[in-house]
Amino acid sequence: MDPSTEAVVAAQLGRPPRGLRRVAHTCPCGRPDVVETAPRLPDGTPFPTLYYLTCPLAAAAISRLEAAGLMRTMTARLADDPGLRAAYDAAHQDYLTRRRDAALAAGVAPLPDGTQTAGGMPDRVKCLHALVAHELAVPGSNPFGREAAEAAGSWWAEGPCVSDPTGPTDLADPANPTGPAEEDVR
C-alpha cells in the first residue's frame, strides 16, 4: 500500500492501522473510508473484522443511527421478513468466505469455524459500522449495511475527513473509484 494512503488511514483512526491489507472502498471525497484488514494481526491475534470503516465522518453518521435505535428496529425485522433474513444470512456467508480468502492471500491461518463474522450477522444487528463497511467494500452484499449507508446521508459532502498528511495529492484512483486492486500489505 502506498505510504501516503496508509498515513491517511492512520490520521483517520488516530493511531497506526493494524493488519492493513488494502483500501476496500474510497469515499467520493477521495480518501479511503473502508479498509480490509488481515484476519490475524501481525502477532497472530485473531481479528475477525475484515472490513473496517475508517472515515470519522462516516463513523459519526453511523453512530447517530445506532443511537437512534436503528439496530433494534432492524433486528426486529429479521423475525418478520424471511426474505430479509435470507439476504442477511447470505451477507454472513459472503463475509465468512471473503475473510477466509483474505487469510489465505495474507498467508495466515484462517480463523476457526464458528468465529463471529461482524455486526451481529446472521442473527441480529449489533454494529452498523461493520455492516456499512461490508456493503461499501462489496456493493450489494449486505442489506442492512446498504440501508444504513443510505440513511447516513452524504457524510463526505463537506469535504475530506482528514487532510492528506503527505501533501495535496489526490488519493483516489480515477480508473477505480471504489479503491485500488487487491494489494497485500504484510
C-alpha positions as CSV (number, residue, x, y, z in Angstrom):
1,M,0.0,0.0,0.0
2,D,1.2,3.5,-0.8
3,P,2.6,5.1,2.4
4,S,0.6,8.3,1.9
5,T,-2.6,6.3,1.9
6,E,-1.6,4.4,5.0
7,A,-0.8,7.8,6.6
8,V,-4.3,9.0,5.8
9,V,-5.8,5.9,7.4
10,A,-3.6,6.4,10.5
11,A,-4.9,10.1,10.6
12,Q,-8.5,8.9,10.3
13,L,-8.0,6.3,13.1
14,G,-5.8,8.5,15.3
15,R,-3.3,5.6,15.5
16,P,-1.4,3.4,13.1
17,P,-3.6,0.8,11.4
18,R,-3.1,-2.8,12.4
19,G,-3.2,-5.7,9.9
20,L,-3.9,-3.4,7.0
21,R,-4.2,-5.2,3.7
22,R,-5.8,-2.8,1.3
23,V,-8.2,0.0,0.8
24,A,-11.6,-1.7,0.2
25,H,-13.6,1.5,-0.7
26,T,-12.7,5.1,-1.4
27,C,-15.1,7.9,-0.4
28,P,-16.3,10.3,-3.0
29,C,-14.1,12.9,-1.4
30,G,-11.0,10.9,-2.5
31,R,-10.0,9.4,0.9
32,P,-10.2,5.8,1.9
33,D,-13.3,5.1,4.0
34,V,-13.1,1.3,4.3
35,V,-10.0,-0.8,4.7
36,E,-9.6,-4.6,4.6
37,T,-7.7,-6.0,7.5
38,A,-6.0,-9.3,7.8
39,P,-7.9,-11.9,9.8
40,R,-4.9,-12.1,12.1
41,L,-2.8,-9.3,13.3
42,P,1.0,-9.5,12.8
43,D,1.4,-11.1,16.2
44,G,-1.1,-13.8,15.3
45,T,-4.0,-12.5,17.3
46,P,-7.4,-13.2,15.6
47,F,-9.0,-10.1,14.2
48,P,-12.5,-11.1,12.9
49,T,-13.4,-7.6,11.4
50,L,-12.4,-7.9,7.8
51,Y,-13.8,-4.6,6.7
52,Y,-13.2,-1.6,8.9
53,L,-14.9,1.8,8.5
54,T,-12.1,4.3,8.9
55,C,-13.6,7.7,8.0
56,P,-14.5,9.5,11.2
57,L,-17.3,11.4,9.4
58,A,-18.9,8.2,8.2
59,A,-18.4,6.6,11.6
60,A,-20.1,9.6,13.3
61,A,-23.0,9.4,10.9
62,I,-23.4,5.7,11.6
63,S,-23.1,6.2,15.3
64,R,-26.0,8.7,15.2
65,L,-28.2,5.9,13.6
66,E,-27.2,3.5,16.2
67,A,-28.0,6.0,19.0
68,A,-31.4,6.5,17.4
69,G,-32.2,2.7,17.8
70,L,-31.9,1.6,14.2
71,M,-30.2,-1.7,15.2
72,R,-33.1,-2.7,17.4
73,T,-35.6,-2.0,14.6
74,M,-33.5,-3.9,12.0
75,T,-33.1,-6.9,14.3
76,A,-36.9,-7.0,14.9
77,R,-37.4,-7.0,11.1
78,L,-35.4,-10.2,10.8
79,A,-38.1,-12.1,12.6
80,D,-40.8,-10.9,10.4
81,D,-39.3,-11.0,6.9
82,P,-38.0,-14.3,5.7
83,G,-36.5,-12.7,2.5
84,L,-34.6,-10.2,4.5
85,R,-33.4,-12.9,6.9
86,A,-32.2,-15.0,3.9
87,A,-30.4,-11.9,2.4
88,Y,-28.7,-11.2,5.8
89,D,-27.6,-14.8,6.1
90,A,-26.2,-14.6,2.6
91,A,-24.2,-11.5,3.8
92,H,-22.9,-13.5,6.7
93,Q,-21.8,-16.3,4.3
94,D,-20.2,-13.8,2.0
95,Y,-18.2,-12.3,4.9
96,L,-17.0,-15.7,6.0
97,T,-15.9,-16.6,2.5
98,R,-14.1,-13.3,1.9
99,R,-12.4,-13.5,5.4
100,R,-11.2,-17.0,4.7
101,D,-9.9,-15.9,1.3
102,A,-8.1,-12.9,2.8
103,A,-6.4,-15.1,5.3
104,L,-5.1,-17.4,2.6
105,A,-4.0,-14.5,0.5
106,A,-2.2,-13.0,3.5
107,G,-0.5,-16.3,4.3
108,V,-2.1,-16.7,7.7
109,A,-4.3,-19.4,9.1
110,P,-8.0,-18.7,8.6
111,L,-10.0,-18.1,11.8
112,P,-11.6,-21.2,13.3
113,D,-15.1,-22.2,12.2
114,G,-17.7,-20.6,14.5
115,T,-15.7,-17.3,14.8
116,Q,-18.2,-14.4,14.7
117,T,-18.4,-12.5,11.4
118,A,-19.3,-8.9,12.0
119,G,-22.1,-6.7,13.0
120,G,-24.1,-9.4,14.7
121,M,-24.6,-11.4,11.5
122,P,-26.6,-13.6,10.9
123,D,-28.9,-13.5,13.9
124,R,-29.1,-9.8,15.0
125,V,-27.8,-6.3,14.1
126,K,-25.1,-5.4,16.6
127,C,-22.8,-2.9,14.8
128,L,-23.9,-0.8,11.8
129,H,-20.3,0.3,11.3
130,A,-19.2,-3.2,10.3
131,L,-22.3,-3.8,8.1
132,V,-21.8,-0.5,6.3
133,A,-18.1,-1.3,5.8
134,H,-19.1,-4.6,4.3
135,E,-21.6,-3.1,1.9
136,L,-19.3,-0.3,0.8
137,A,-16.5,-2.8,0.2
138,V,-18.8,-5.3,-1.6
139,P,-21.7,-3.4,-3.1
140,G,-25.0,-5.4,-2.9
141,S,-23.7,-7.7,-0.2
142,N,-25.3,-6.5,2.9
143,P,-29.0,-5.4,3.1
144,F,-28.7,-3.6,6.4
145,G,-25.3,-2.1,5.5
146,R,-26.9,-0.6,2.4
147,E,-29.9,0.7,4.4
148,A,-27.7,2.3,7.0
149,A,-25.3,3.8,4.4
150,E,-28.3,5.4,2.6
151,A,-29.8,6.6,5.9
152,A,-26.4,8.2,6.9
153,G,-26.6,10.5,4.0
154,S,-23.6,12.2,2.3
155,W,-21.0,12.3,5.1
156,W,-18.4,13.4,2.6
157,A,-20.3,16.5,1.4
158,E,-18.4,19.0,3.4
159,G,-15.0,17.7,2.2
160,P,-12.4,15.1,3.3
161,C,-12.5,14.0,6.9
162,V,-8.7,14.5,7.3
163,S,-6.0,16.3,5.4
164,D,-3.5,14.4,3.3
165,P,-0.6,14.2,5.8
166,T,1.9,13.9,2.9
167,G,0.6,16.8,0.8
168,P,-2.1,17.8,-1.6
169,T,-2.1,14.7,-3.8
170,D,-5.4,13.1,-4.9
171,L,-5.6,9.6,-3.3
172,A,-8.5,8.5,-5.5
173,D,-7.7,6.4,-8.5
174,P,-10.0,7.8,-11.2
175,A,-10.0,4.5,-13.1
176,N,-11.3,2.7,-10.0
177,P,-13.3,5.0,-7.6
178,T,-14.1,2.2,-5.2
179,G,-10.4,1.5,-4.4
180,P,-7.3,0.0,-5.7
181,A,-6.9,-3.6,-6.9
182,E,-6.2,-6.0,-4.0
183,E,-2.7,-5.5,-2.8
184,D,-1.2,-7.4,0.1
185,V,0.3,-5.4,2.9
186,R,2.3,-7.7,5.1
